[in-house]
């Protein structure tokens, strides 16, 4: 019983610390947004990957960084309408 409580408290701590780990009430759209934002942040943070995208799209590295930051605002479009039940 002690191990189970310890594992649950560790999971709660991870979910509070890192948004991308999710929780039981996370819906599909929010999960997809987390994945997209994590990907864009990784592309911006790793210079070789950013340079690769810049070369592939024939853009400057600064412009590519700016484009990724803009895509982080609404990576999956507008959120779906929720049913108020």
MMTF fields as JSON, N, C-alpha, C and O atoms, coordinates in Angstrom:
{
  "mmtfVersion": "1.0.0",
  "mmtfProducer": "UNKNOWN",
  "numBonds": 339,
  "numAtoms": 340,
  "numGroups": 85,
  "numChains": 1,
  "numModels": 1,
  "chainsPerModel": [1],
  "groupsPerChain": [85],
  "chainIdList": ["A"],
  "bondAtomList": [4, 2, 8, 6, 12, 10, 16, 14, 20, 18, 24, 22, 28, 26, 32, 30, 36, 34, 40, 38, 44, 42, 48, 46, 52, 50, 56, 54, 60, 58, 64, 62, 68, 66, 72, 70, 76, 74, 80, 78, 84, 82, 88, 86, 92, 90, 96, 94, 100, 98, 104, 102, 108, 106, 112, 110, 116, 114, 120, 118, 124, 122, 128, 126, 132, 130, 136, 134, 140, 138, 144, 142, 148, 146, 152, 150, 156, 154, 160, 158, 164, 162, 168, 166, 172, 170, 176, 174, 180, 178, 184, 182, 188, 186, 192, 190, 196, 194, 200, 198, 204, 202, 208, 206, 212, 210, 216, 214, 220, 218, 224, 222, 228, 226, 232, 230, 236, 234, 240, 238, 244, 242, 248, 246, 252, 250, 256, 254, 260, 258, 264, 262, 268, 266, 272, 270, 276, 274, 280, 278, 284, 282, 288, 286, 292, 290, 296, 294, 300, 298, 304, 302, 308, 306, 312, 310, 316, 314, 320, 318, 324, 322, 328, 326, 332, 330, 336, 334],
  "bondOrderList": [1, 1, 1, 1, 1, 1, 1, 1, 1, 1, 1, 1, 1, 1, 1, 1, 1, 1, 1, 1, 1, 1, 1, 1, 1, 1, 1, 1, 1, 1, 1, 1, 1, 1, 1, 1, 1, 1, 1, 1, 1, 1, 1, 1, 1, 1, 1, 1, 1, 1, 1, 1, 1, 1, 1, 1, 1, 1, 1, 1, 1, 1, 1, 1, 1, 1, 1, 1, 1, 1, 1, 1, 1, 1, 1, 1, 1, 1, 1, 1, 1, 1, 1, 1],
  "groupList": [{"groupName": "UNK", "atomNameList": ["N", "CA", "C", "O"], "elementList": ["N", "C", "C", "O"], "formalChargeList": [0, 0, 0, 0], "bondAtomList": [1, 0, 2, 1, 3, 2], "bondOrderList": [1, 1, 2], "singleLetterCode": "X", "chemCompType": "L-PEPTIDE LINKING"}],
  "groupTypeList": [0, 0, 0, 0, 0, 0, 0, 0, 0, 0, 0, 0, 0, 0, 0, 0, 0, 0, 0, 0, 0, 0, 0, 0, 0, 0, 0, 0, 0, 0, 0, 0, 0, 0, 0, 0, 0, 0, 0, 0, 0, 0, 0, 0, 0, 0, 0, 0, 0, 0, 0, 0, 0, 0, 0, 0, 0, 0, 0, 0, 0, 0, 0, 0, 0, 0, 0, 0, 0, 0, 0, 0, 0, 0, 0, 0, 0, 0, 0, 0, 0, 0, 0, 0, 0],
  "groupIdList": [1, 2, 3, 4, 5, 6, 7, 8, 9, 10, 11, 12, 13, 14, 15, 16, 17, 18, 19, 20, 21, 22, 23, 24, 25, 26, 27, 28, 29, 30, 31, 32, 33, 34, 35, 36, 37, 38, 39, 40, 41, 42, 43, 44, 45, 46, 47, 48, 49, 50, 51, 52, 53, 54, 55, 56, 57, 58, 59, 60, 61, 62, 63, 64, 65, 66, 67, 68, 69, 70, 71, 72, 73, 74, 75, 76, 77, 78, 79, 80, 81, 82, 83, 84, 85],
  "secStructList": [7, 2, 2, 2, 2, 2, 2, 2, 2, 2, 2, 2, 2, 2, 2, 2, 2, 7, 4, 4, 4, 7, 7, 6, 6, 7, 7, 2, 2, 2, 2, 2, 2, 2, 2, 2, 2, 2, 2, 2, 2, 2, 2, 2, 2, 7, 2, 2, 2, 2, 2, 2, 2, 2, 2, 2, 6, 6, 7, 7, 2, 2, 2, 2, 2, 2, 2, 2, 2, 2, 2, 6, 6, 1, 6, 6, 7, 1, 7, 7, 7, 7, 7, 7, 7],
  "xCoordList": [0.827, 0.0, 0.871, 0.526, 1.981, 2.889, 3.494, 3.637, 3.848, 4.424, 3.43, 3.795, 2.178, 1.141, 0.964, 0.854, 0.938, 0.803, 2.009, 1.864, 3.184, 4.417, 4.421, 4.81, 4.006, 3.965, 2.951, 3.228, 1.783, 0.77, 1.247, 0.993, 1.931, 2.414, 3.516, 3.609, 4.348, 5.375, 4.742, 5.202, 3.699, 3.008, 2.35, 2.421, 1.712, 1.103, 2.158, 1.924, 3.313, 4.398, 4.873, 5.076, 5.051, 5.466, 4.428, 4.779, 3.156, 2.095, 2.001, 1.651, 2.301, 2.288, 3.504, 3.419, 4.627, 5.873, 5.941, 6.382, 5.508, 5.588, 4.189, 3.493, 3.782, 2.428, 2.215, 1.117, 3.215, 3.079, 2.825, 2.489, 2.973, 2.742, 1.267, 0.905, 0.407, -1.031, -1.637, -0.958, -2.931, -3.693, -4.944, -5.157, -5.757, -6.914, -7.96, -8.688, -8.05, -9.068, -8.581, -9.297, -7.393, -6.83, -7.539, -7.633, -8.035, -8.72, -7.744, -6.585, -8.214, -7.363, -6.75, -5.578, -7.524, -7.03, -5.902, -4.864, -6.103, -5.074, -3.802, -2.702, -3.938, -2.779, -2.015, -0.786, -2.735, -2.105, -1.401, -0.312, -2.013, -1.393, -0.087, 0.912, -0.088, 1.137, 2.241, 3.394, 1.896, 2.89, 3.464, 4.679, 2.603, 3.062, 3.957, 5.013, 3.541, 4.341, 5.676, 6.69, 5.696, 6.963, 7.883, 9.09, 7.313, 8.108, 8.699, 9.889, 7.876, 8.376, 9.434, 10.429, 9.241, 10.23, 11.542, 12.618, 11.457, 12.659, 13.38, 14.607, 12.613, 13.225, 13.945, 15.04, 13.33, 13.946, 15.176, 16.175, 15.106, 16.195, 17.396, 18.488, 17.239, 18.354, 18.758, 18.081, 19.87, 20.302, 20.476, 20.047, 21.082, 21.227, 19.881, 19.755, 18.886, 17.559, 16.941, 16.317, 17.116, 16.612, 17.293, 16.642, 18.591, 19.329, 18.847, 18.742, 18.556, 18.054, 16.732, 16.552, 15.801, 14.52, 14.707, 14.025, 15.622, 15.862, 16.385, 15.962, 17.281, 17.816, 16.729, 16.591, 15.968, 14.932, 13.859, 13.315, 13.543, 12.504, 13.071, 12.321, 14.397, 15.072, 14.731, 14.407, 14.814, 14.563, 15.78, 16.611, 15.871, 16.938, 16.594, 15.437, 17.603, 17.392, 16.516, 15.649, 16.741, 15.916, 14.457, 13.563, 14.215, 12.828, 12.179, 11.0, 12.936, 12.394, 12.062, 11.033, 12.935, 12.667, 11.383, 10.541, 11.245, 10.047, 8.797, 7.771, 8.878, 7.729, 7.32, 6.131, 8.303, 7.988, 7.348, 6.418, 7.84, 7.247, 5.814, 4.961, 5.545, 4.177, 3.272, 2.108, 3.798, 2.996, 2.677, 1.716, 3.464, 3.223, 1.956, 1.413, 1.481, 0.284, -0.95, -1.663, -1.201, -2.325, -1.819, -2.095, -1.09, -0.483, -1.482, -1.179, -2.653, -3.65, -4.936, -5.991, -4.871, -6.069, -6.859, -6.401, -8.039, -8.901, -9.41, -9.651, -9.574, -10.079, -11.514, -12.284, -11.874, -13.255, -14.217, -13.843, -15.443, -16.466, -16.807, -16.943, -16.941, -17.258, -18.758, -19.44, -19.242, -20.65, -20.768, -20.033, -21.681, -21.896, -22.924, -24.106, -22.488, -23.396, -23.095, -23.75],
  "yCoordList": [-1.189, 0.0, 1.252, 2.257, 1.186, 2.331, 2.639, 3.804, 1.603, 1.804, 2.458, 3.323, 2.044, 2.595, 4.097, 4.894, 4.473, 5.883, 6.666, 7.778, 6.098, 6.753, 6.959, 8.03, 5.978, 6.087, 7.151, 7.957, 7.158, 8.165, 9.568, 10.501, 9.736, 11.066, 11.514, 12.697, 10.576, 10.923, 11.329, 12.272, 10.631, 10.962, 12.337, 13.128, 12.621, 13.934, 15.033, 16.108, 14.768, 15.755, 16.016, 17.171, 14.976, 15.142, 15.909, 16.769, 15.607, 16.286, 17.753, 18.585, 18.085, 19.484, 20.228, 21.408, 19.53, 20.162, 20.312, 21.345, 19.29, 19.286, 19.185, 18.19, 20.213, 20.252, 19.116, 18.563, 18.76, 17.78, 16.362, 15.514, 16.066, 14.693, 14.351, 13.175, 15.363, 15.119, 14.71, 14.632, 14.45, 14.0, 13.297, 13.204, 12.812, 12.015, 12.809, 12.235, 14.117, 14.935, 15.6, 16.421, 15.269, 15.864, 15.304, 14.089, 16.194, 15.702, 15.61, 16.013, 15.093, 14.834, 16.118, 16.129, 17.191, 18.458, 19.016, 19.425, 19.034, 19.559, 18.732, 19.282, 17.414, 16.547, 16.873, 16.948, 17.067, 17.392, 18.748, 18.909, 19.715, 21.035, 20.911, 21.53, 20.118, 19.915, 19.297, 19.722, 18.308, 17.646, 18.625, 18.681, 19.396, 20.358, 21.424, 21.747, 21.967, 23.007, 22.473, 23.162, 21.263, 20.652, 20.477, 20.698, 20.082, 19.894, 21.215, 21.284, 22.27, 23.574, 24.109, 24.677, 23.939, 24.391, 23.639, 24.221, 22.363, 21.575, 22.032, 22.123, 22.321, 22.804, 24.122, 24.333, 25.02, 26.324, 26.161, 26.854, 25.259, 25.084, 24.333, 24.475, 23.549, 22.794, 23.444, 23.299, 24.157, 24.949, 24.12, 24.573, 22.935, 22.17, 21.821, 21.825, 21.523, 21.211, 22.458, 22.385, 23.598, 24.86, 25.196, 25.649, 24.973, 25.228, 24.296, 24.71, 23.051, 22.099, 22.579, 22.572, 22.998, 23.499, 24.757, 24.936, 25.625, 26.865, 26.559, 27.186, 25.623, 25.244, 24.575, 24.859, 23.694, 22.969, 23.907, 23.666, 24.98, 25.913, 27.163, 28.076, 27.21, 28.333, 29.658, 30.652, 29.642, 30.827, 31.053, 30.162, 32.257, 32.512, 31.816, 31.485, 31.605, 30.914, 31.767, 31.24, 33.071, 33.957, 33.932, 33.926, 33.918, 33.864, 32.544, 32.503, 31.471, 30.152, 30.088, 29.534, 30.655, 30.71, 31.505, 31.091, 32.642, 33.469, 32.695, 32.743, 31.992, 31.214, 30.135, 29.93, 29.449, 28.416, 29.026, 28.452, 30.19, 30.835, 31.274, 31.211, 31.715, 32.085, 30.86, 30.934, 29.739, 28.507, 27.973, 27.221, 28.345, 27.866, 28.484, 27.943, 29.592, 30.226, 29.349, 29.077, 28.914, 28.024, 26.88, 26.867, 25.928, 24.89, 23.963, 23.411, 23.78, 22.864, 23.59, 22.961, 24.878, 25.634, 25.99, 25.791, 26.512, 26.888, 25.653, 24.619, 25.755, 24.592, 24.269, 25.17, 23.012, 22.638, 23.157, 23.349, 23.379, 23.84, 22.703, 21.549, 23.056, 22.043, 22.014, 23.038, 20.82, 20.672, 20.972, 20.411, 21.845, 22.207, 21.266, 21.602, 20.101, 19.116, 18.977, 18.199],
  "zCoordList": [0.0, 0.0, 0.0, -0.622, 0.689, 0.765, -0.601, -0.969, -1.348, -2.677, -3.623, -4.419, -3.533, -4.396, -4.117, -5.049, -2.848, -2.49, -2.988, -3.496, -2.845, -3.284, -4.795, -5.261, -5.558, -7.018, -7.435, -8.324, -6.8, -7.132, -6.796, -7.558, -5.678, -5.318, -6.282, -6.61, -6.734, -7.721, -9.048, -9.69, -9.458, -10.697, -10.601, -11.541, -9.468, -9.271, -9.299, -9.851, -8.706, -8.713, -10.141, -10.515, -10.937, -12.334, -13.133, -13.94, -12.918, -13.658, -13.271, -14.108, -12.038, -11.615, -12.166, -12.505, -12.251, -12.69, -14.204, -14.708, -14.924, -16.386, -16.973, -16.77, -17.697, -18.251, -19.251, -19.313, -20.021, -21.083, -20.627, -21.454, -19.338, -18.884, -18.83, -18.787, -18.832, -18.906, -17.585, -16.561, -17.632, -16.482, -16.982, -18.191, -16.093, -16.472, -17.248, -18.058, -17.017, -17.671, -18.948, -19.522, -19.401, -20.609, -21.843, -22.013, -22.698, -23.893, -25.073, -24.966, -26.158, -27.322, -27.88, -28.258, -27.935, -28.478, -27.611, -28.131, -26.293, -25.4, -25.478, -25.418, -25.612, -25.748, -27.031, -27.017, -28.138, -29.413, -29.347, -29.898, -28.681, -28.524, -27.742, -28.107, -26.67, -25.888, -26.743, -26.672, -27.54, -28.385, -29.401, -29.588, -30.057, -31.062, -30.439, -30.983, -29.311, -28.663, -28.185, -28.293, -27.662, -27.262, -28.465, -28.368, -29.593, -30.802, -31.279, -31.585, -31.345, -31.789, -30.838, -31.287, -29.533, -28.558, -28.735, -28.595, -29.04, -29.281, -30.545, -30.565, -31.604, -32.838, -32.613, -33.135, -31.829, -31.562, -30.677, -30.867, -29.722, -28.767, -29.295, -28.746, -30.329, -30.902, -32.223, -33.241, -32.18, -33.33, -34.609, -35.67, -34.559, -35.807, -36.447, -37.671, -35.625, -36.16, -36.784, -37.843, -36.125, -36.647, -37.976, -38.918, -38.04, -39.285, -40.391, -41.546, -40.052, -41.039, -41.631, -42.849, -40.757, -41.252, -42.093, -43.102, -41.686, -42.428, -43.832, -44.803, -43.937, -45.25, -46.097, -47.287, -45.472, -46.212, -46.749, -47.827, -46.01, -46.436, -47.096, -47.444, -47.271, -47.913, -47.219, -47.867, -45.891, -45.068, -44.175, -44.0, -43.614, -42.656, -41.34, -41.081, -40.529, -39.259, -38.338, -37.641, -38.336, -37.521, -37.94, -37.094, -39.248, -39.755, -39.388, -39.034, -39.471, -39.123, -37.63, -37.244, -36.794, -35.359, -35.096, -34.299, -35.768, -35.611, -36.049, -35.37, -37.166, -37.656, -36.653, -36.406, -36.078, -35.084, -33.85, -33.283, -33.427, -32.255, -32.539, -31.654, -33.754, -34.121, -34.163, -33.77, -34.636, -34.697, -33.307, -33.144, -32.307, -30.953, -30.35, -29.386, -30.89, -30.343, -30.521, -29.554, -31.726, -32.02, -32.904, -34.103, -32.337, -33.159, -33.838, -34.896, -33.263, -33.82, -34.185, -34.275, -34.394, -34.716, -33.471, -32.346, -33.689, -32.568, -31.84, -32.462, -30.522, -29.782, -30.168, -30.5, -30.129, -30.469, -29.409, -28.252, -29.816, -28.877, -27.925, -28.329, -26.661, -25.646, -25.394, -25.432, -25.139, -24.756, -23.268, -22.455, -22.918, -21.524, -20.916, -20.841, -20.486, -19.86, -18.387, -17.694]
}
